[in-house]
């Protein structure tokens, strides 16, 4: 057990805890800050008091008080030759890391001095702080000059771990990148991956992930493909090598889950072709590694063990699913994943299952399994007890992602049905509306051939999305509608049924009606299925529910003008409606109504 | 591929990378990739921060807002809910993923970039807690309140600069214990300090 504490600090914490109100706490903190100020300003104060005062500052900062005025004192502490003072000073450093350049330079000078210190503990402190700095050319140069030599020569485990973490700053600067893509760095990185110590490998892989991620973003990840054999070697040793004792690093009977899932994640950054090319036997090796990872999955087990197994299996699945393996392997994975799902499944298990199924979406069996288990796959489709408001975003996003990933030309209608079913269960946030709209529009454009279904999709989308997004949905509808006679008549019938039913229509749907009715309703009117005068009366009734939507009112007035052009028998009704809008609260609507009335009367006069 | 050939490729690619356009992409990356783990917070059931550690720079005001917002996000979630959530804070440029675990009176909240593995971080929080448990023998909120320095030292053995450095509880415990013994030894050297340093 860790022993020892600074009595003054303990007393101060106790006093703060005894403060009944925020004002009392603030008063106590202010008093203490004055005391700390006097101790840290006094050159002859005892090291113990200075350490204690610095730790008090750290505690005060955690409470939410500003300690930036103590910057100089903390930097002086870090400069101190006394190790404990230095350590306490370094603890406060993150507070000042984003401050002005002069401070950054001072911090860098202190760090540079400590990096070349003979005391390994001092070096450790400096390296930990250095890795927290923002990337810059100066920092990169300091790392290349002072930190890289530590890695090139033999250094202690602690130093190595911190030094390799510092290298991550090099990923984002020109000087750093130049070094990381050099021969020296290639040798060094390859050597790092041959380490057997999982602690060293964990820090190495954390750094490499950042490096390859940056390389991938600039399309250059293949220049680091020489790391692949080393990465697979790590997996091979920890997962398949029976002579290797991994018990000391096992976590709930799973060897090094964090390290191994990170290695899989790192491999996944490379293109599939690069992964398959690195070794002739790579296919069978990867398949064996993957099966071993899957073997750790067990349902109903201890939650930490379960999470660890999910973490490692999911990252492995992400890699394997993009490689050309036999169907049997994927079917085996699918069966195993589906066996995890049940009605009372834990949230992390559900999370794993939904994401894993998304990775296996290319299998036709995945869709069959989703259909079969839809009611238990998604939490909101079965339980009423779950607080939907709070839980929905994650499940909502995962389900929509999963459904759109399994969509194809054969199942598009059912997939859209499922998506719309999920939508109808919730009041969607702006982000969710955007997600649903994007997914549905893209699926409709790619796969949907059934024109009647399109109408249903558009109507539901218009009802769940807000006004800003109706333009995009309407455009899609009109594009698809163009040149389709059957759709025109069918959709017009459905529109008129909606209108005659008297139910309140969404503004988006009304906007769509304003756009398509003047152009395509002639079939309905000519067949006598609906009346031109009734249509505008019913629409006006709908508009009475949207008195504050002035842009919608303007669209309605435009619609009226187009409508009476096609159906002159409705002029009298249209004039009555326009007169009502001349007293609208919105000036633009008022002006528009007056101008249209003037235009109609001049037209009527010219006819006469 | 021979090693000579490999290095020629590396150097050729490296030359390509120095082009202006690529460096402009780095500038973009700088904004988004300062740290894979952005912060770790320990907050109690009443919203009091017991430990705050930020691996990317956030102003004092942003830090406090993050503590408040994270508490507001996690506290209203039930035990049966998932431990991950996407969070969009109006005062921050980028969205974050929040991964948290609730133990007795404390929430351990970790903010990470979109590329970080949620399940991995969930394990990492457990490792941190197990290490604290070993260091303080059945850790409770009071241990974290009265030994903020030691909790920081434990965390510094696990995460450095937003990257995970060590996940083995025994290794972390040994390193912290070693540092603690050294602290005690150094304080022993000074009699005045020894008197006030409670063993």
Contacts between the chains, C-beta under 8 A, distances in Angstrom:
chain1	res1	chain2	res2	distance
A	1	B	135	6.8
A	1	B	136	6.5
A	1	B	137	4.8
A	2	B	135	4.8
A	2	B	136	6.5
A	2	B	147	7.1
A	2	B	150	5.3
A	2	B	176	6.7
A	2	B	177	7.0
A	2	B	180	5.1
A	3	B	180	7.1
A	3	B	184	7.2
A	3	B	199	5.9
A	4	B	180	6.9
A	4	B	183	6.9
A	4	B	184	5.7
A	4	B	187	7.7
A	4	B	197	5.7
A	4	B	198	6.3
A	4	B	199	6.1
A	5	B	146	6.3
A	5	B	147	5.9
A	5	B	198	6.2
A	6	B	196	7.7
A	6	B	197	7.3
A	7	B	196	5.5
A	7	B	197	7.9
A	7	B	198	6.2
A	8	B	196	7.8
A	9	B	146	7.8
A	9	B	149	8.0
A	10	B	146	5.5
A	13	B	145	5.8
A	13	B	146	5.6
A	17	B	145	7.3
A	46	B	192	6.8
A	46	B	193	7.6
A	47	B	190	7.6
A	47	B	193	7.4
A	48	B	187	7.5
A	48	B	190	7.4
A	48	B	192	7.1
A	48	B	193	4.5
A	48	B	196	6.5
A	48	B	197	7.6
A	55	B	148	7.0
A	55	B	149	5.1
A	58	B	148	6.0
A	58	B	149	6.9
A	58	B	152	7.3
A	59	B	148	5.2
A	61	B	52	7.7
A	62	B	49	5.4
A	62	B	50	7.1
A	62	B	51	6.5
A	62	B	52	5.3
A	62	B	148	6.5
A	63	B	48	8.0
A	63	B	49	7.1
A	64	B	49	6.9
A	64	B	64	5.0
A	64	B	67	7.3
A	66	B	60	5.2
A	68	B	60	6.9
A	83	B	182	7.9
A	83	B	186	6.5
A	84	B	183	6.1
A	84	B	186	5.6
A	84	B	187	7.4
A	87	B	183	8.0
A	88	B	149	7.4
A	91	B	149	6.6
A	91	B	152	5.7
A	94	B	53	7.2
A	94	B	54	6.0
A	94	B	55	7.9
A	95	B	60	8.0
A	97	B	57	5.6
A	98	B	57	3.3
A	98	B	58	7.6
A	98	B	59	6.9
A	121	B	179	7.9
A	121	B	182	7.1
A	127	B	160	7.8
A	128	B	156	5.7
A	128	B	160	5.4
A	128	B	161	7.6
A	130	B	161	7.9
A	131	B	160	5.0
A	131	B	161	2.9
A	131	B	162	8.0
A	131	B	163	7.3
A	132	B	55	6.3
A	132	B	160	7.7
A	132	B	161	4.8
A	132	B	162	7.6
A	134	B	30	8.0
A	134	B	34	6.6
A	134	B	57	6.6
A	135	B	30	6.1
A	135	B	34	7.6
A	158	B	175	6.6
A	161	B	160	7.3
A	161	B	165	4.9
A	161	B	166	6.6
A	162	B	160	5.7
A	162	B	165	7.2
A	165	B	160	4.2
A	165	B	161	5.1
A	165	B	163	5.0
A	165	B	165	5.9
A	166	B	161	7.1
A	168	B	161	6.4
A	168	B	162	7.9
A	168	B	163	5.9
A	169	B	161	7.7
A	171	B	29	7.8
A	171	B	33	7.5
A	172	B	26	5.5
A	172	B	29	5.7
A	172	B	30	4.8
A	172	B	33	6.6
A	173	B	26	7.3
A	174	B	18	6.7
A	174	B	23	5.8
A	174	B	26	7.4
A	177	B	14	7.5
A	177	B	17	6.1
A	177	B	18	7.8
A	177	B	26	7.2
A	178	B	14	6.5
A	178	B	18	7.1
A	181	B	10	5.5
A	181	B	11	7.3
A	181	B	13	6.6
A	181	B	14	3.5
A	181	B	17	6.6
A	182	B	10	7.5
A	182	B	11	7.5
A	182	B	14	7.1
A	183	B	7	4.8
A	183	B	10	7.0
A	183	B	11	7.4
A	186	B	6	7.5
A	186	B	7	6.5
A	186	B	10	6.0
A	198	B	167	8.0
A	198	B	168	6.8
A	199	B	165	7.5
A	199	B	166	4.9
A	199	B	167	8.0
A	199	B	168	6.2
A	199	B	171	5.4
A	202	B	164	6.1
A	202	B	165	6.5
A	202	B	166	6.1
A	202	B	167	5.8
A	203	B	160	7.6
A	203	B	163	6.9
A	203	B	164	7.5
A	203	B	165	4.5
A	203	B	166	7.2
A	206	B	36	7.4
A	206	B	163	4.0
A	206	B	164	5.0
A	206	B	165	7.0
A	207	B	163	6.3
A	209	B	36	7.5
A	210	B	33	6.9
A	210	B	36	6.5
A	210	B	163	6.9
A	213	B	33	7.3
A	213	B	115	6.3
A	214	B	26	7.5
A	214	B	29	5.8
A	214	B	33	6.7
A	217	B	25	6.6
A	217	B	29	5.9
A	218	B	17	6.7
A	218	B	22	5.2
A	218	B	25	5.1
A	218	B	26	7.3
A	220	B	13	5.7
A	220	B	16	7.6
A	220	B	17	6.1
A	222	B	13	7.8
A	223	B	9	6.5
A	223	B	10	5.3
A	223	B	13	4.2
A	223	B	14	7.3
A	226	B	6	5.5
A	226	B	10	8.0
A	248	B	168	7.7
A	248	B	170	7.3
A	249	B	168	5.6
A	251	B	123	7.0
A	251	B	127	7.5
A	251	B	167	7.3
A	256	B	167	7.3
A	257	B	120	7.5
A	257	B	123	5.9
A	258	B	120	5.4
A	258	B	123	5.8
A	258	B	124	6.3
A	258	B	127	7.7
A	258	B	164	6.4
A	258	B	167	4.4
A	259	B	167	6.9
A	261	B	117	5.9
A	261	B	119	7.3
A	261	B	120	5.2
A	262	B	117	7.5
A	262	B	120	6.9
A	262	B	164	7.7
A	265	B	117	6.2
A	304	B	123	7.1
A	304	B	126	5.3
A	307	B	119	5.6
A	307	B	122	5.2
A	307	B	123	5.8
A	307	B	126	7.7
A	308	B	119	7.9
A	308	B	123	5.3
A	310	B	119	5.2
A	311	B	117	6.1
A	311	B	119	3.5
A	311	B	120	4.9
A	311	B	122	7.6
A	311	B	123	6.1
A	314	B	117	7.8
A	314	B	119	6.4
A	315	B	117	6.5
A	347	B	80	6.8
A	347	B	81	5.9
A	347	B	82	3.6
A	347	B	83	7.1
A	348	B	82	6.6
A	348	B	83	6.5
A	348	B	119	7.0
A	348	B	122	7.1
A	350	B	82	7.4
A	351	B	82	5.7
A	351	B	84	6.7
A	351	B	118	7.6
A	351	B	119	7.9
A	352	B	119	7.1
A	386	B	80	7.6
A	387	B	78	6.8
A	387	B	81	8.0
A	390	B	76	6.2
A	390	B	77	5.9
A	390	B	78	7.7
A	390	B	81	6.8
A	391	B	77	7.9
A	391	B	81	5.5
A	391	B	82	7.4
A	393	B	85	7.1
A	393	B	86	6.6
A	394	B	82	5.6
A	394	B	84	6.5
A	394	B	85	6.2
A	394	B	86	7.2
A	395	B	82	7.9
A	397	B	86	7.5
A	431	B	88	7.8
